[in-house]
Amino acid sequence: MSHEVWLEQAEVYALGALDEDERGGFEAHLAEGCVICVERIRETSDALPLLARALRQEAPPAALKTRLLEAIDDDEDAIETEEEESATLPVRRAPRWAWWAGWATALAAAGLLLVVGFSLSKTREELERLRGRVAILQEELTEREATLRFLSDPKARYVSLAGLPASPGASGWLLWNPETHQGLFLARGLPPAPPDRVYELWAIATSEPVPAGVFKVDAAGRGFLRLPPLPETKTFDKFAVTLEPAGGVARPTGAMHLLGSL
Amino acid sequence: MGPVPATEAVELVAQVARGDREAFGRFYDRYASLVFAMALRLLRARSEAEDLLQEVFLQAWRRAATYDPDRGNPEAWLVTMTRTRGIDKLRSRRRREERIRPVEDESPADQGAVASGADRSEAKLTVMGALAGLPDLQRRVLELAYFDGLTQSEIATRLGEPLGTVKTRMRTGLERLRGFLGSASGASVS
């Protein structure tokens, strides 16, 4: 088969329109390391957003921006609020206060009703806030559905990562789908990262590391990460975790804590 | 080589990655219209497009730290996220609909998409006037793949045309698209 045919398939592959029977063969060709096809995929991928730019632009309703900015505020507040609440719930531990708590709740509800009654704008604000929450919940639901689909895919492979001298007691496991380039990563036993540092996962294709997401660990040293989309043109065979400056970096600079091979 | 990444936009993403809310507001202002246009075209339903827009920007906020300029400019990053999520939604919608009513094609009038009259008259407003010059059939094949997530044989079935014809049109369309890139990459949407 002439290479011209592969090049044609490379373009269609970038567009995501290659039929399944051709896709397998083309990916095998890519896996042989054809840089010409990789370059053609990149050129085509760069050109595709032009189709989006050719659409008639339309500004979204202004309320969406407000909602979004509230949602990102809520995004962090939600975690803090949950912690505060769980720390201050004497009612559950002391049932004799339950009666008072009931009254307190009733009074709070009555107070809330009054506030709502007096101020319609408050209600609107609350509605906007709830819409923001709904957007976040929808986002989470979509992610969970994607996770379930991913977990049930028979092509997913298990990669075990072992602790290195920087964290000999740590371990990690990665569920990696080499076809879709999606992955879920769990780590445990890692030391807590200093405030200005994060752990960064690397997917390594023939000794070239590609950033695969950053994560923090809880007090027990556990961390979780759903990998961002990784370049489908690369064949990753190793995965590693390093400690890096907050926000992550494009190339590893810090000590390596975990390493594993496919 | 791809388009020269707009360094200012790349810096904006870096600020967002550091949790700068004000920068996120500017990032939103810069790209919201593009993402919304894309979402509307993908889902063809206003409320769903609004949800998709929110989800894409939330995702951008959460994953800004993983953005890699080597893999494309911020615009391409956002457009790709919008397309991936939008097509996911389209596919799950199709699966839901298939369970309810097995076969129902879109009306032919609904398929022309971007090339509809209103859009054509607005085409001069976009820097991609040249793209509007793409012959309708080539353009339609590209759109069915890009915006509707169909493969070549699905497109052939949808259009009732031989697979070979679809392949030729797609190839010619993509060639022209790549050709436009050189002249368009420096320009910006007003």
Interface residues (C-beta under 8 A of the other chain):
Chain A: E8 E11 V12 L15 G16 A17 L18 D19 E20 R42 E43 T44 S45 D46 A47 L48 P49 L50 L51 A52 R53 A54 L55 R56 Q57 E58 A59 P60 P61 L64 K65 R67 L68 L69 A71 I72 D73 D75 A135 I136 Q138 E139 T142 E145 A146 V210 P211 A212 G213 V214 P228 P229 P231 A246 G247 G248 A250
Chain B: M1 G2 P3 A14 A17 R18 R21 F24 G25 Y28 D29 A32 S33 L34 F36 A37 M38 L40 R41 E50 D51 L53 Q54 E55 F57 L58 Q59 W61 R62 R63 A65 T66 D68 D70 R71 G72 E75 A76 V79 T80 T82 R83 T84 R85 I87 D88 S92 V114 A118 D119 E122 A123 L125 T126 V127 M128 L131 A132 L142 E143 A145 Y146 F147 G149 L150 T151 Q152 S153 I155 K167 M170 R171 L174 L177 R178 F180 L181 A184 V189
